[in-house]
Amino acid sequence: MFDARHLRPMLAVGGEVEPPLEGDGLLYEPKYDGIRAIVEVAAAGGTTRARLWSRNGNEKTAQFPDLVEALEEWGAAVGGTVVLDGEVVALDANGRPQGFQRLQHRIHVAVPGYRSKKAQLSPAEQAAALIVFDLLRVDTLDLREHALSDRRAALETLLLAHPFPSNTLRLSEQHAGSGVSLHEQAEREGWEGLLVKVARSPYRTGKRSPEWRKLKLQKFDEFVICGYTDPQGTRARFGALVLGAHAAPGSHDLLYMGDVGTGFTRDEIERLWTALQRRVRASSPLHNPPAGLLRRAHWVAPTLVAQVRYTEVTDEGRLRHPAYLGLRDDKKPADVVVPGRESSNGAPAAGAINGDRTVSKSTAAHTRKRGPSRKQTRTSQPEDDTTLDTSKIVEQLTALEQAKKDGRITLPDGDTLEVTNLQKVFWPEIERTKGDLLRYYAGVAPLLLPVIDDRPLVMKRLPNGVTGKAFYQHRAPEPVPPGVRTETLPDDDVPARLVGGGLKTLLYMAQLASISMDPFFSTMRALDYPDHVAIDLDPQPGATFAQILDVARWVHEILERVGVNGYPKTSGSEGLHIFIPLPEGTPYDAGLLFCQIVATMVAAQHPKVATVERMVKRRQAKTIYVDYLQNIQGKTLACAYSARASAFAGVSAPLTWAEVHDSPAPQDFTIDTMPARIEAVGDLWAALRNDRGADLLEAIKRLGAG
C-alpha cells in the first residue's frame, strides 16, 4: 500500500571523491539547503487536500500554509492523487533560494504547543517555495520502480498540461549529460552545490544510494585574526581564532565574523602561537565584539590574515562551518573585507551572495596548483563518523507503525528486538507517537550512545504518554532480552540495573516507554568518581526562560573567571543544565562542593532572580532555583540528546555559549528539529567528553581570592 505519510525520501551520498561534471546517463540538479518534503495532493469529491512531510516523517503542513494553498489550487486542476518529492526553501527579496538558517524562522509557525519567546516570521515576512524534482505517484500508479529519467518526463508532461499556479511552486532545473554550465552558475551565485543522479536509477525509498551523489561547493576567503580563546580538552595553546573583516573597502571598522577552531595541525598551532604572542594587546580591535566574546577572548594586533573554508555567512554575519587553511602573507589586513562587500560602495557584487570566491573542491585544488604565491597549510577534515547506520531500523519501525502491528525489528548487528504499540500517541498536543520516539532514538544513537556508555540508567516510564502517570524504575525488568546490558552495583539495594552504551538497550528502554535517558554521572569502571558535575537551573512558578539564560550567563562568568569550562544544554523542558567536566579520580563530594560554591555566589549576587533555597515552599515565585544537589552519588539528570516528556517533545540539546547569549527558546529543540540541527552543528557534546576537566582545588582557591 502506498502511504505518503510513511514514505521516506531517497537520499544522496557525499564523499571525498566527487562525481564527474560530465557523463552519459547522468542528470545534474541544484542542491538546495532547505527542508526535504514528501508532498501528497489528493483531489476527491470536490475537495482537494495537500500535505507535506519532512524526511523523518514529521508533518510540515501547518508551517507552510502559503505552499499548501498553492498546491491545493494546482491539485484541483489536476484531479486524483499525486505524490511529489521536493525541497522547501526560503527565498530572498528577489525570489532566490537561500540557506536553511532563514527557513528556521518559518518552521514553527502555527505549530500547536510551540511557545517560543522569539518572534516567528509569517509567510509574508519570510517567503518560501517548494521546488519539485521527482514524481512518485499518479493516482494508483506507483512510479518508484521506474527510471528517474522516466519519472522526470512524466513530471514535466504533467506540468505541461497543468502548470503550477504561482512561483511559490517550482520545477527544479535539470541538465542531462553535462553539469558544467550549472556548476559555473552555482559558483557564480553561491549555491550550496549540485546533485548528480544516475538517469536510470529507481526511487529507493528511505535509502542513501550512490546513484545520487552530492557535489558540494565551498567558499574560501581571508579573515583578519583579532584574538584567540583558551584551549579545551587535549588542545594546546589556544582553542579557536577570533576572526574579523572590514565593513567595506577603505573602512577602518573590523567586524566580528566568528571563531574558527578546526583545521590546525600540531605544528601549525605552535607556529601560530608564536606569532600570536608577539602581537598580544589589551583591548579588542573589533568594532562590534559581542559581550560574551569580550569576557572569553585574548586580543592580538590585527596584522595576521588567515584563509578559511566555510559554507556560508549567516544573517548575523557569522561564518558557518569554518575550517582554518593557513596564513596568508600575500594579503594585507586592510584589504580583507566582509565577503560580498568587495565593491567600492560596500554592496554585494552582482549575482554574489558571499563574494566571488565560491569554488568547488576540484576548482580549489586547481587554483592552488596554479597560484604559487598562495602559502597555506591544510589538513583533511573528514566528515562526521556515523558508522552506525540505523536507517533500516527507521524503515522497519515505520512499516510496523503503518500496519498498526507489533513485531520484531532487526538491528545492524543482526540482533532483534520486539516492539509494540508503535502507533500509541505519546505527545497528544503535537500528535507524536511511540514510533516517533523510537525513530528519534535510532537516528540520534551515534551521538547519544557515547554519552550513556557504561553508565547505570534510571528509567522514568510513561506508558500512557506525557499526559499519563509516570513512575521511576531503578530495577531492570526480569528477564531482559539477550543483548540488553544489566549490572549489579556494589552495596546496592537494587538487584540489577540497566547500563547504557548498546543500541539494543537504548531502544529497549524506549520500548518500555522510558522517554528520557537518565544516566549516572559516573561509569561502572569508577562508580565513586564522576566524570562531570552539573548545575541545574530550575524555574519556579512565573519565571521565564529569559531569566534562566541570565542565570546561566552569570554561572558562565564565574566559571570563566576561575578557568573552568562549562557546557550548557537545554533540559528539554523549561530549564537548562550546565555541565562541568572533572579530572579522573575526583570524588563526588568535591564536585558537589564546587557547584555549591558557584550556585551560592550567583544567588548572593542576584538574590531577586536566583535562589539556592532547598525547601520548595520557601522559594519565591518568579525565581530560578540554582540546584547543585543533583551531584549526589546515584542522582541523575536527562542526558544530552535525550528526548523529554514535555508537551512539545523537547530534547535536551547541547548549546554553545554564543547560542545562550542569542536567547534561544526550549521549543527550538525537539525530536522533530534535532536531526537538522545535528546535521548543521555536529556533536557539540563531544567537547565535554574530550575535556580532561579542571583543577577544582585551584578553582576554589581562585573563587576565595576573587
C-alpha positions as CSV (number, residue, x, y, z in Angstrom):
1,M,0.0,0.0,0.0
2,F,1.3,3.5,-0.9
3,D,1.1,5.8,2.1
4,A,2.8,9.1,1.6
5,R,3.0,9.8,5.3
6,H,5.3,6.9,6.0
7,L,7.3,7.3,2.8
8,R,10.9,8.3,3.4
9,P,12.8,10.1,0.6
10,M,15.7,8.6,-1.3
11,L,19.0,10.3,-0.2
12,A,22.2,11.2,-1.8
13,V,25.7,10.2,-0.6
14,G,28.7,12.5,-0.2
15,G,32.4,11.8,0.0
16,E,35.9,12.8,-0.9
17,V,35.6,11.5,-4.5
18,E,33.5,13.9,-6.4
19,P,31.2,12.8,-9.2
20,P,32.2,14.0,-12.7
21,L,30.8,17.1,-14.3
22,E,30.1,15.3,-17.5
23,G,28.9,11.8,-18.2
24,D,26.4,9.9,-20.3
25,G,23.4,8.8,-18.3
26,L,23.9,11.4,-15.6
27,L,21.5,14.2,-14.6
28,Y,22.6,17.4,-12.8
29,E,20.4,19.4,-10.5
30,P,20.9,22.3,-8.0
31,K,21.4,21.2,-4.4
32,Y,19.1,23.2,-2.2
33,D,19.6,24.0,1.5
34,G,16.0,23.6,2.9
35,I,13.6,21.0,4.2
36,R,13.2,17.9,2.1
37,A,9.5,17.3,1.6
38,I,7.3,14.4,0.5
39,V,4.1,16.1,-0.8
40,E,0.7,14.4,-1.3
41,V,-2.0,16.3,-3.2
42,A,-5.3,14.5,-3.3
43,A,-8.5,15.7,-5.0
44,A,-11.7,13.8,-4.5
45,G,-15.4,14.7,-4.2
46,G,-14.9,18.3,-4.9
47,T,-12.3,18.7,-2.1
48,T,-8.5,19.0,-2.5
49,R,-6.1,18.5,0.3
50,A,-2.3,18.9,0.3
51,R,0.0,17.6,3.0
52,L,3.8,17.8,3.5
53,W,6.1,15.6,5.5
54,S,9.8,16.0,6.3
55,R,12.4,13.4,5.6
56,N,11.8,12.0,9.1
57,G,8.1,11.7,8.6
58,N,7.2,14.8,10.6
59,E,4.2,16.7,9.1
60,K,5.0,20.2,8.0
61,T,1.7,21.1,6.5
62,A,0.7,23.7,9.2
63,Q,4.1,25.5,8.9
64,F,3.7,26.4,5.2
65,P,0.0,27.5,4.6
66,D,1.0,29.5,1.5
67,L,2.5,26.4,-0.1
68,V,-0.5,24.3,0.8
69,E,-2.9,26.8,-0.7
70,A,-0.9,26.8,-4.0
71,L,-0.7,23.0,-4.0
72,E,-4.4,22.6,-3.5
73,E,-5.2,25.1,-6.3
74,W,-2.9,23.1,-8.6
75,G,-4.3,19.7,-7.3
76,A,-7.9,20.8,-8.0
77,A,-6.9,21.3,-11.7
78,V,-5.0,18.0,-11.9
79,G,-7.6,15.8,-10.1
80,G,-6.9,12.5,-8.4
81,T,-3.8,11.9,-6.2
82,V,-0.2,13.0,-6.9
83,V,2.8,12.4,-4.7
84,L,5.9,14.6,-5.2
85,D,9.4,14.8,-3.8
86,G,10.9,18.2,-3.4
87,E,12.6,20.8,-1.2
88,V,11.0,23.6,0.8
89,V,13.4,26.6,0.6
90,A,13.5,30.1,2.0
91,L,13.5,33.0,-0.6
92,D,15.2,36.3,-0.5
93,A,13.6,39.6,-1.6
94,N,14.3,38.7,-5.3
95,G,12.8,35.3,-5.0
96,R,16.1,33.4,-5.0
97,P,16.6,30.3,-2.8
98,Q,18.5,30.9,0.4
99,G,20.1,28.9,3.2
100,F,18.4,26.8,5.8
101,Q,19.0,29.3,8.5
102,R,16.4,31.7,7.1
103,L,13.9,28.8,6.9
104,Q,14.2,28.2,10.6
105,H,12.2,31.3,11.2
106,R,9.3,29.6,9.5
107,I,9.5,26.1,10.8
108,H,7.4,26.6,13.9
109,V,4.7,28.9,12.5
110,A,1.2,27.6,13.5
111,V,2.5,24.5,15.4
112,P,0.3,23.6,18.4
113,G,2.2,23.8,21.6
114,Y,5.0,26.0,20.3
115,R,5.6,28.8,22.8
116,S,8.8,30.4,21.7
117,K,9.6,33.8,23.1
118,K,11.2,34.6,19.7
119,A,9.1,36.3,17.1
120,Q,8.3,33.8,14.4
121,L,8.1,35.1,10.8
122,S,4.9,34.8,8.8
123,P,4.9,33.7,5.2
124,A,4.7,37.3,4.1
125,E,7.8,38.2,6.2
126,Q,9.8,35.2,5.1
127,A,8.7,33.8,1.7
128,A,9.3,30.2,0.9
129,A,8.9,28.0,-2.2
130,L,8.5,24.3,-2.9
131,I,10.9,23.2,-5.6
132,V,9.8,19.8,-7.0
133,F,12.2,17.4,-8.6
134,D,10.6,14.0,-8.6
135,L,7.2,12.3,-9.2
136,L,6.4,9.2,-7.2
137,R,2.8,8.5,-7.7
138,V,-0.1,9.5,-10.1
139,D,-3.4,8.1,-8.9
140,T,-2.9,4.4,-8.4
141,L,0.3,4.3,-10.5
142,D,3.4,3.9,-8.3
143,L,6.4,5.2,-10.3
144,R,9.2,4.4,-7.8
145,E,10.4,1.4,-9.8
146,H,10.6,3.4,-13.0
147,A,13.9,5.1,-14.0
148,L,14.5,8.6,-12.8
149,S,14.5,9.9,-16.4
150,D,11.1,8.4,-17.0
151,R,9.7,9.9,-13.7
152,R,11.1,13.3,-14.7
153,A,9.5,13.0,-18.2
154,A,6.2,12.2,-16.5
155,L,6.5,15.1,-14.2
156,E,7.3,17.5,-17.0
157,T,4.3,16.2,-19.0
158,L,2.0,16.6,-16.0
159,L,3.2,20.2,-15.5
160,L,2.9,21.0,-19.2
161,A,-0.8,20.0,-19.0
162,H,-1.3,21.6,-15.6
163,P,1.3,24.3,-14.9
164,F,1.9,25.4,-11.3
165,P,-0.3,28.4,-10.5
166,S,2.4,30.6,-9.0
167,N,6.2,30.9,-8.4
168,T,5.6,29.5,-4.9
169,L,5.7,26.1,-6.6
170,R,8.7,25.5,-9.0
171,L,10.2,22.7,-11.0
172,S,13.9,22.2,-10.3
173,E,16.4,22.8,-13.1
174,Q,17.9,19.7,-14.6
175,H,20.7,19.2,-17.1
176,A,21.3,15.9,-18.8
177,G,24.9,14.7,-19.7
178,S,26.7,17.8,-18.5
179,G,26.7,19.8,-15.4
180,V,29.4,22.3,-16.5
181,S,27.1,25.3,-17.1
182,L,25.1,24.5,-13.9
183,H,28.3,24.2,-11.9
184,E,29.5,27.6,-13.2
185,Q,26.2,29.1,-12.3
186,A,26.4,27.5,-8.8
187,E,29.9,29.0,-8.3
188,R,28.8,32.4,-9.6
189,E,25.7,32.6,-7.4
190,G,26.9,30.9,-4.3
191,W,24.7,27.8,-4.3
192,E,25.3,25.0,-1.8
193,G,26.2,22.6,-4.5
194,L,24.8,20.2,-7.1
195,L,23.2,16.7,-7.1
196,V,24.4,14.2,-9.7
197,K,21.9,11.4,-10.4
198,V,22.0,8.3,-12.5
199,A,19.2,8.7,-15.0
200,R,18.2,5.0,-14.9
201,S,18.0,4.9,-11.1
202,P,14.8,3.8,-9.5
203,Y,13.5,5.6,-6.4
204,R,15.0,3.7,-3.4
205,T,12.6,4.7,-0.6
206,G,14.4,5.8,2.6
207,K,17.8,4.7,1.4
208,R,21.0,6.6,0.8
209,S,22.3,5.5,-2.6
210,P,25.4,6.2,-4.6
211,E,23.1,6.5,-7.6
212,W,22.5,10.0,-6.2
213,R,25.7,11.9,-5.2
214,K,26.4,15.3,-3.8
215,L,28.8,17.7,-5.4
216,K,29.3,20.3,-2.7
217,L,30.6,23.8,-3.2
218,Q,32.8,25.5,-0.7
219,K,33.8,29.1,0.0
220,F,37.4,30.3,0.6
221,D,38.0,33.7,2.0
222,E,40.6,35.6,4.0
223,F,39.9,37.0,7.5
224,V,41.9,39.0,10.0
225,I,43.0,37.3,13.2
226,C,41.9,39.5,16.0
227,G,42.4,37.2,19.0
228,Y,42.1,33.7,20.4
229,T,40.2,31.7,23.0
230,D,41.5,29.4,25.7
231,P,42.1,25.7,24.7
232,Q,39.7,22.9,25.7
233,G,40.2,19.2,26.0
234,T,43.5,18.0,24.7
235,R,44.1,21.1,22.5
236,A,47.2,23.1,23.5
237,R,47.9,26.8,23.3
238,F,44.5,28.1,22.1
239,G,41.0,26.9,21.4
240,A,39.9,29.0,18.4
241,L,41.0,32.0,16.5
242,V,38.7,35.1,16.6
243,L,38.1,36.4,13.1
244,G,37.2,39.8,11.7
245,A,36.8,41.6,8.4
246,H,36.5,45.2,7.4
247,A,33.0,46.5,6.9
248,A,33.8,47.9,3.4
249,P,36.8,48.8,1.2
250,G,38.7,51.6,2.9
251,S,36.8,51.1,6.2
252,H,38.7,51.0,9.5
253,D,35.9,49.1,11.2
254,L,36.7,45.4,11.8
255,L,33.5,43.4,12.2
256,Y,33.4,40.2,14.1
257,M,32.9,37.2,11.8
258,G,33.1,34.3,14.2
259,D,35.7,31.8,15.5
260,V,37.5,29.0,13.8
261,G,38.6,26.1,15.9
262,T,39.3,23.3,13.3
263,G,41.9,22.7,10.6
264,F,45.0,23.1,12.7
265,T,48.0,20.7,12.7
266,R,50.1,20.4,15.8
267,D,53.0,22.2,14.0
268,E,50.7,25.0,12.8
269,I,49.3,25.5,16.3
270,E,52.9,26.1,17.6
271,R,53.7,28.4,14.6
272,L,50.5,30.4,15.2
273,W,51.1,30.6,19.0
274,T,54.5,32.2,18.5
275,A,53.0,34.7,16.1
276,L,50.1,35.5,18.3
277,Q,52.2,36.1,21.4
278,R,54.2,38.7,19.5
279,R,51.0,40.6,18.9
280,V,49.2,40.5,22.2
281,R,47.3,43.6,23.1
282,A,44.9,44.5,26.0
283,S,41.9,45.7,24.1
284,S,39.7,44.3,21.3
285,P,40.5,45.5,17.7
286,L,36.9,44.7,16.7
287,H,34.3,47.3,16.2
288,N,31.4,45.2,17.4
289,P,32.7,42.4,19.8
290,P,29.8,40.6,21.5
291,A,29.7,40.9,25.3
292,G,30.4,37.2,25.7
293,L,33.4,37.3,23.5
294,L,34.9,40.3,25.5
295,R,34.9,38.0,28.5
296,R,36.5,35.0,27.0
297,A,38.9,36.2,24.3
298,H,42.6,37.2,24.4
299,W,43.3,40.0,21.9
300,V,46.1,40.5,19.3
301,A,47.1,43.3,16.9
302,P,45.1,42.7,13.7
303,T,48.1,42.1,11.4
304,L,47.7,38.4,10.6
305,V,45.5,37.1,7.8
306,A,44.1,33.6,7.7
307,Q,42.5,31.8,4.9
308,V,39.3,29.9,5.9
309,R,37.0,27.5,4.2
310,Y,33.3,27.8,5.2
311,T,29.8,27.1,3.8
312,E,28.1,30.5,4.2
313,V,27.9,33.7,6.1
314,T,24.8,33.7,8.3
315,D,22.2,36.5,8.6
316,E,24.0,37.6,11.8
317,G,27.3,37.9,9.9
318,R,28.9,34.7,11.3
319,L,30.8,32.1,9.4
320,R,29.1,28.7,9.2
321,H,31.3,25.6,9.5
322,P,34.6,27.4,9.2
323,A,37.9,25.5,8.9
324,Y,41.4,27.0,9.1
325,L,43.5,26.5,5.9
326,G,46.6,28.6,6.6
327,L,48.2,32.1,7.0
328,R,48.2,34.4,4.0
329,D,51.3,36.6,3.9
330,D,50.4,37.9,0.4
331,K,47.4,39.9,1.5
332,K,47.3,43.0,3.6
333,P,44.8,43.0,6.6
334,A,43.5,46.4,5.3
335,D,42.3,44.6,2.1
336,V,40.3,42.0,4.0
337,V,36.6,42.9,3.6
338,V,33.4,41.1,4.6
339,P,32.6,38.6,1.9
340,G,30.2,40.1,-0.7
341,R,31.2,43.7,0.1
342,E,34.3,43.9,-2.1
343,S,32.8,46.6,-4.4
344,S,33.7,50.2,-3.5
345,N,30.2,51.1,-2.4
346,G,30.1,48.3,0.1
347,A,27.3,46.5,-1.8
348,P,27.5,42.8,-2.7
349,A,28.8,42.1,-6.2
350,A,26.1,41.4,-8.8
351,G,25.0,37.7,-8.6
352,A,27.1,37.0,-5.5
353,I,25.8,36.0,-2.1
354,N,29.0,35.6,-0.2
355,G,31.6,37.0,-2.6
356,D,33.1,35.8,-5.8
357,R,35.5,33.2,-4.3
358,T,32.9,30.3,-4.1
359,V,34.6,27.2,-5.6
360,S,34.2,23.5,-5.7
361,K,36.8,21.2,-4.2
362,S,38.1,20.3,-7.7
363,T,38.3,24.0,-8.7
364,A,40.0,24.9,-5.4
365,A,42.7,22.3,-5.9
366,H,43.4,23.5,-9.4
367,T,43.6,27.1,-8.2
368,R,46.2,26.1,-5.5
369,K,48.4,24.4,-8.1
370,R,48.1,27.4,-10.4
371,G,48.9,30.1,-7.8
372,P,52.4,29.6,-6.3
373,S,52.1,32.8,-4.2
374,R,49.3,31.2,-2.0
375,K,51.1,29.9,1.0
376,Q,48.7,27.7,3.1
377,T,48.7,24.8,5.4
378,R,45.8,22.4,5.1
379,T,44.7,19.3,6.9
380,S,42.0,16.9,5.8
381,Q,38.7,17.4,7.6
382,P,36.8,14.2,7.4
383,E,33.0,14.3,7.8
384,D,31.4,13.1,11.0
385,D,31.9,9.4,11.6
386,T,28.5,8.0,11.6
387,T,29.4,4.3,11.1
388,L,26.3,3.2,13.0
389,D,23.7,3.1,10.2
390,T,20.2,2.9,11.7
391,S,18.3,3.8,8.6
392,K,16.9,0.3,8.2
393,I,15.7,0.4,11.8
394,V,13.7,3.5,10.9
395,E,12.2,1.8,7.9
396,Q,11.2,-1.2,9.9
397,L,9.6,0.9,12.6
398,T,7.7,2.9,10.1
399,A,6.4,-0.2,8.3
400,L,5.1,-1.7,11.6
401,E,3.5,1.5,12.7
402,Q,1.9,2.0,9.3
403,A,0.5,-1.5,9.5
404,K,-0.5,-1.0,13.2
405,K,1.3,-4.2,14.1
406,D,3.6,-5.3,16.8
407,G,6.7,-7.0,15.6
408,R,10.4,-7.7,15.7
409,I,13.0,-5.3,14.2
410,T,16.5,-6.3,13.1
411,L,19.4,-4.3,14.4
412,P,22.6,-3.6,12.4
413,D,24.5,-6.4,14.1
414,G,21.8,-8.9,13.2
415,D,20.2,-9.0,16.7
416,T,16.5,-8.4,17.1
417,L,14.1,-6.6,19.4
418,E,10.4,-6.9,20.0
419,V,8.5,-3.6,19.7
420,T,4.8,-3.0,20.4
421,N,2.1,-0.3,20.3
422,L,4.1,2.0,17.9
423,Q,1.1,3.9,16.9
424,K,0.3,4.9,20.5
425,V,0.2,8.7,20.9
426,F,2.8,9.8,23.5
427,W,2.6,13.6,22.8
428,P,-1.0,14.3,22.2
429,E,-0.6,18.1,21.7
430,I,1.6,17.5,18.6
431,E,0.4,14.0,17.7
432,R,3.7,12.2,18.1
433,T,3.8,8.5,18.8
434,K,5.8,5.9,20.5
435,G,7.1,5.1,17.0
436,D,8.3,8.6,16.6
437,L,10.2,8.2,19.9
438,L,11.9,5.0,18.7
439,R,12.7,6.5,15.3
440,Y,14.3,9.6,17.0
441,Y,16.5,7.4,19.3
442,A,17.5,5.2,16.3
443,G,18.5,8.3,14.4
444,V,20.4,10.1,17.2
445,A,22.0,6.9,18.5
446,P,25.5,7.6,17.1
447,L,25.7,10.7,19.3
448,L,23.7,9.6,22.3
449,L,25.3,6.2,22.9
450,P,28.7,7.6,23.8
451,V,27.0,9.9,26.4
452,I,25.5,7.0,28.3
453,D,28.2,4.4,27.6
454,D,29.0,2.2,30.7
455,R,26.6,4.3,32.9
456,P,23.8,2.9,35.1
457,L,20.5,4.2,34.0
458,V,17.3,5.2,35.8
459,M,14.0,4.8,33.9
460,K,11.1,7.3,34.2
461,R,8.4,5.4,32.4
462,L,5.3,6.9,30.9
463,P,3.3,4.0,29.4
464,N,0.4,6.3,28.6
465,G,2.4,9.2,27.2
466,V,3.4,12.5,28.6
467,T,-0.1,13.3,29.9
468,G,-0.4,10.0,31.8
469,K,1.0,8.8,35.1
470,A,4.8,8.5,35.3
471,F,6.8,6.2,37.6
472,Y,10.5,5.8,38.3
473,Q,12.1,2.4,37.9
474,H,15.7,1.7,39.1
475,R,15.5,-2.1,38.8
476,A,16.0,-3.8,35.5
477,P,13.0,-5.8,34.3
478,E,13.2,-9.6,34.7
479,P,14.1,-11.1,32.4
480,V,15.6,-8.6,29.9
481,P,16.1,-9.6,26.3
482,P,19.6,-11.1,25.4
483,G,22.0,-8.3,24.5
484,V,20.5,-5.8,26.9
485,R,23.2,-5.0,29.5
486,T,22.4,-5.2,33.2
487,E,24.8,-5.0,36.1
488,T,24.6,-5.3,39.9
489,L,26.3,-2.4,41.6
490,P,28.3,-2.9,44.8
491,D,26.4,-2.3,48.1
492,D,23.2,-1.5,46.1
493,D,19.8,-2.5,47.2
494,V,18.7,-2.8,43.6
495,P,19.3,-6.3,42.3
496,A,20.3,-5.2,38.8
497,R,20.3,-2.0,36.8
498,L,20.2,-1.3,33.1
499,V,23.6,0.0,31.8
500,G,23.9,2.2,28.7
501,G,26.1,2.0,25.6
502,G,24.3,-0.5,23.4
503,L,21.8,0.3,20.7
504,K,19.6,-2.5,21.8
505,T,19.5,-1.3,25.4
506,L,18.6,2.2,24.2
507,L,15.7,1.1,22.0
508,Y,14.6,-1.4,24.7
509,M,14.2,1.4,27.2
510,A,12.2,3.5,24.6
511,Q,10.1,0.4,24.0
512,L,9.4,0.4,27.8
513,A,8.1,4.0,27.4
514,S,11.2,5.4,29.2
515,I,11.1,8.7,27.2
516,S,14.2,10.2,28.7
517,M,17.7,8.7,29.2
518,D,18.9,9.5,32.8
519,P,22.5,8.1,33.4
520,F,24.7,8.3,36.5
521,F,27.4,10.9,36.5
522,S,30.0,8.1,36.9
523,T,30.6,4.9,34.9
524,M,30.7,1.2,36.0
525,R,34.5,1.4,35.8
526,A,34.7,4.1,38.5
527,L,31.3,4.4,40.3
528,D,32.7,6.6,43.1
529,Y,34.3,9.2,40.8
530,P,32.1,11.2,38.5
531,D,33.3,12.3,35.1
532,H,31.3,15.6,35.4
533,V,29.0,17.5,37.7
534,A,26.1,19.8,36.8
535,I,24.3,22.9,37.8
536,D,20.5,22.5,37.1
537,L,18.6,25.8,36.6
538,D,15.0,25.1,37.5
539,P,12.4,27.8,37.0
540,Q,9.9,28.4,39.8
541,P,6.3,29.4,39.0
542,G,6.1,32.6,37.0
543,A,9.8,32.6,36.0
544,T,10.8,32.9,32.3
545,F,13.4,31.2,30.2
546,A,15.0,34.6,29.7
547,Q,15.7,34.6,33.4
548,I,17.2,31.2,33.2
549,L,19.5,32.4,30.4
550,D,20.6,35.3,32.6
551,V,21.5,32.9,35.5
552,A,23.3,30.7,33.0
553,R,25.4,33.7,31.9
554,W,26.2,34.6,35.5
555,V,27.3,31.0,36.1
556,H,29.4,31.1,33.0
557,E,31.1,34.4,34.1
558,I,32.2,32.8,37.4
559,L,33.5,29.6,35.6
560,E,35.4,31.6,33.1
561,R,37.0,33.8,35.8
562,V,38.5,30.7,37.5
563,G,39.4,28.9,34.3
564,V,36.7,26.1,34.4
565,N,34.9,25.0,31.3
566,G,31.1,24.8,31.4
567,Y,29.0,23.1,28.8
568,P,25.3,24.3,28.6
569,K,22.4,22.3,27.3
570,T,18.6,22.7,27.4
571,S,16.8,20.4,29.8
572,G,14.3,19.5,27.1
573,S,11.6,21.1,29.2
574,E,11.7,24.6,30.7
575,G,15.1,24.5,32.4
576,L,18.8,24.5,31.5
577,H,21.8,22.4,32.6
578,I,25.5,23.5,32.8
579,F,27.8,20.5,32.9
580,I,31.4,20.8,34.3
581,P,34.0,18.1,33.3
582,L,36.1,16.7,36.1
583,P,39.6,15.1,36.1
584,E,39.9,11.4,36.7
585,G,39.7,10.5,40.4
586,T,37.6,13.5,41.5
587,P,35.2,12.3,44.3
588,Y,31.6,13.2,44.2
589,D,31.9,15.4,47.3
590,A,34.5,17.7,45.6
591,G,32.3,18.2,42.6
592,L,29.3,18.9,44.8
593,L,31.2,21.4,46.9
594,F,32.4,23.3,43.8
595,C,28.9,23.5,42.4
596,Q,27.5,24.6,45.7
597,I,30.0,27.5,45.9
598,V,29.2,28.7,42.4
599,A,25.5,28.4,42.9
600,T,25.7,30.2,46.3
601,M,27.7,33.0,44.7
602,V,25.2,33.5,41.9
603,A,22.3,33.5,44.4
604,A,24.1,36.0,46.7
605,Q,24.9,38.4,43.8
606,H,21.5,38.2,42.2
607,P,19.0,37.5,45.1
608,K,16.0,38.8,43.2
609,V,16.4,36.2,40.4
610,A,18.4,33.3,41.7
611,T,18.0,31.1,44.8
612,V,19.6,28.1,46.4
613,E,16.8,27.6,48.9
614,R,16.2,23.8,49.2
615,M,12.6,23.9,50.5
616,V,10.2,24.5,47.7
617,K,7.6,26.3,49.8
618,R,10.3,28.9,50.8
619,R,11.3,29.7,47.3
620,Q,10.0,33.0,46.0
621,A,7.9,32.8,42.8
622,K,9.5,34.0,39.6
623,T,12.9,32.9,40.7
624,I,15.4,30.4,39.4
625,Y,16.5,27.6,41.7
626,V,20.2,27.0,41.1
627,D,20.3,23.3,42.0
628,Y,23.7,21.9,42.9
629,L,22.3,18.8,44.7
630,Q,21.9,16.7,41.6
631,N,25.6,15.9,42.1
632,I,25.0,13.5,44.9
633,Q,26.1,10.0,44.0
634,G,23.2,8.0,42.5
635,K,21.2,11.0,41.3
636,T,20.7,11.5,37.6
637,L,19.7,14.2,35.0
638,A,18.4,13.7,31.5
639,C,21.5,13.4,29.3
640,A,22.4,15.3,26.2
641,Y,20.3,14.4,23.2
642,S,17.7,12.7,25.4
643,A,14.0,13.2,24.5
644,R,11.8,14.6,27.2
645,A,8.2,14.3,28.4
646,S,7.5,18.0,27.7
647,A,4.3,18.8,25.8
648,F,6.3,19.9,22.7
649,A,8.5,16.7,22.7
650,G,11.6,18.6,23.7
651,V,15.2,17.3,23.5
652,S,18.0,18.1,25.9
653,A,20.1,19.9,23.3
654,P,23.7,20.9,23.7
655,L,24.3,24.6,23.1
656,T,27.3,26.8,22.5
657,W,27.7,29.8,24.8
658,A,27.2,32.0,21.8
659,E,23.8,30.5,21.4
660,V,23.0,31.1,25.1
661,H,23.7,34.7,24.5
662,D,21.5,34.7,21.5
663,S,18.5,33.8,23.7
664,P,17.2,30.5,22.3
665,A,13.8,29.0,23.3
666,P,13.4,25.4,24.6
667,Q,10.8,24.8,21.9
668,D,13.5,25.3,19.3
669,F,14.9,21.8,20.1
670,T,12.5,18.9,19.7
671,I,12.5,15.4,18.3
672,D,11.4,17.0,15.0
673,T,14.0,19.7,14.8
674,M,17.1,18.0,16.2
675,P,18.1,15.9,13.2
676,A,18.5,19.0,11.1
677,R,20.3,20.8,13.9
678,I,22.7,17.9,14.4
679,E,23.4,17.9,10.7
680,A,24.2,21.6,10.8
681,V,26.3,21.9,14.0
682,G,27.6,18.3,14.6
683,D,28.1,16.8,18.0
684,L,28.6,19.7,20.4
685,W,28.7,17.4,23.4
686,A,31.8,15.7,22.2
687,A,33.8,18.6,23.6
688,L,32.7,17.7,27.1
689,R,33.6,14.1,26.7
690,N,37.1,15.0,25.5
691,D,37.7,17.7,28.2
692,R,40.2,16.5,30.8
693,G,38.5,18.6,33.5
694,A,39.5,21.5,35.7
695,D,41.6,21.5,38.8
696,L,38.8,22.2,41.3
697,L,41.1,22.8,44.2
698,E,42.8,25.6,42.3
699,A,39.4,26.9,41.1
700,I,38.1,27.0,44.6
701,K,41.2,28.9,45.8
702,R,40.6,31.5,43.0
703,L,36.9,31.8,44.0
704,G,38.1,32.6,47.5
705,A,40.6,35.1,46.3
706,G,38.2,36.8,44.0
